[in-house]
Amino acid sequence: MKKVLLIVLLLMLAIPVTQAQTPWTAWLYDYENGEIWQVDQTGAVLNNRILPTVMAHDRYSDQLTVSDDGQRMAYSVYSSSMNTTQFLVYDVATDTMIAAYTPPELLIGDSPSVSGVAFNRLGTAVAYGYLLESIEWQMVVLDITTNSVIFQLSSADPAVAGIVGDFPYTVPIPQAYGSAEVHYTILPYGTEGPLEMASYRWDLLTNSVTQTSIYPQLQADTLPSSKQVAIAMFDDRLPNIIDTLPFPIQFNTVQVYDPAVFGRFPVLANADWSFSSPTFIEGGVRLIAPAYIISEDRYTFPIIQRNGTIDGYAPITLDRFSNIEGTSAGFVYLANPAAATPSGYSSALYYVNSSTAIDSGTLLWTTDRLVKLAWVGPRDSMESAGLAAWTMLAPPVSSASGASVSPSDAAPDDGEVGTLTIGGLAIINTTDGDRLNMRSGPGVDFSRLARLADGATVTVLEGPVATDGFIWWRIRTVDGSEGWVVQEAEDVRTLIPAS
């Protein structure tokens, strides 16, 4: 009996440990006809709809933006008979168009796909950018519930004066929408963008704009909880062959922006490769990054670990590198092989459980249409906890200054009120009888755990983390409760070193 139990135990130990699989669905989009499909992880089609329009619209934008929960979709439509573009929001649950916005005269009215879009976390508001005939760009935040513009920013506003640059035709592309901030990238219109574009943070409460190092490219992937961002960049600090190329374009590194270190840094570099569209997979545990091998004139798809090593290559084929999205245990990709169809292509959806094996995956769904992979989620439930730190091949940099940065840059000088240290004591400092909110995570969307009184002594456990326009620290109160508080609010230093 003991021998049998021992054999069973050994067999159990031999079973590989894999990532837990969180249920997911995918939205596919046919932009020629405005048709969408929702496919689950078994390949079953849960929904098949035609996105509604108003008036006589006959063209859909080639981009479809889906809210974090997968229930709302934002897109543009164009009417050739009236030469007008409208921005629409559709709700899946009610099968209705719930919001519509008509922008002023656009520079190119029949190219609604130029505009960028970003939902907030709750899917109740959306940021939308566009370029006007006057060569002025605008960005609005539309409250979906009231179908009204609640915030607006223009290239003519004092908040952005002097940051448009020498190229007059630029478009703001919203990349992420936090609780009270919109991150956007400025794209020179009519181009695919330079090696590095300008990235900004728009504070909705103060209507102020600051340059950041977070989104200097359009193809960026963001983890919803940790706010880490993966991106392909050219970095002249690491080996490259850009000077030998007939067209000086090369993205020789995969980089990660990490709020914990207040900067973006390279995690993988290759002098002979040009990376594009890195995507978090397996809940953020690893990355997949399409890479063009310049000397061999072919593409490869390396799987990248957080220590910067390559852990294999996915044997897949992608016509569009945006057609790949991560899941909790792997990734989903959409192939568009040539076929005898009206569009000349077909589409096939695959799932790869890369935590078990790096292969070409399981075929889930096919169509004779040319479609795009618009969304896979919900992503917030698929992100892994306790993720390891990324390797740094070079110090983090800020695109705004080009200088190296570190977490200490977030703290005031010693001449002010001193610096916070992990394991050290700090004092809550509020005014007028206010109490400081302690939340379950570093962000204003996290639940409030307690309200700390002025003068309370706490222990600093972790930080700093920059998000939602604040610097956050995880602390422990005298009764053992733990949570996150802001370092400063409304120009008042709310967390002061006890010494």
Buried (B, 14 or more C-beta within 10 A) or exposed (E): EEEEEEEEEEEEEEEEEBBEBBEBBBBBBBBBEBBBBBBBBEEEEEEEBEBBBEEEBEBBBBBBBBBBBBBBBBBBBBBEEEEBBBBBBBBBEEEEBEBBBEBEEBBBBBBBBBBBBBBBBEBBBBBBBBBBEEEBBBBBBBBBEEEEEEBEBBBEEEBBEEEBEEEEBBBBBBBBBBBBBBBBBBBBBEEEBBBBBBBBBBBBEEBBBEBBBBBBBBBBBBBBBBBBBBBBBBBEEBEBBBEEEEEEEBBBBBBBBBBBBBBBBBBBBBEBBBBBBBBBBBBBBBBBBBBBEBEEEEBBBBBBBBEBEBEBEBEBBBEBBBBBBBBBBBBBBBBBEEBEEEBEBBBBBBBBBBBBEBBEBBEBBBBEBBBBBBBBBBBEBBBBEEBEEBBBBBBBBBBBEEEEBEBEBBBBEEEEBBEBEEEBBBBBBBEEEBEBBBBEBBBBBBEEBBEBEBEBEBBBBBBBBBBBBBBBBBBBBEEEEBBBBBBBBEEEBBBBBEE
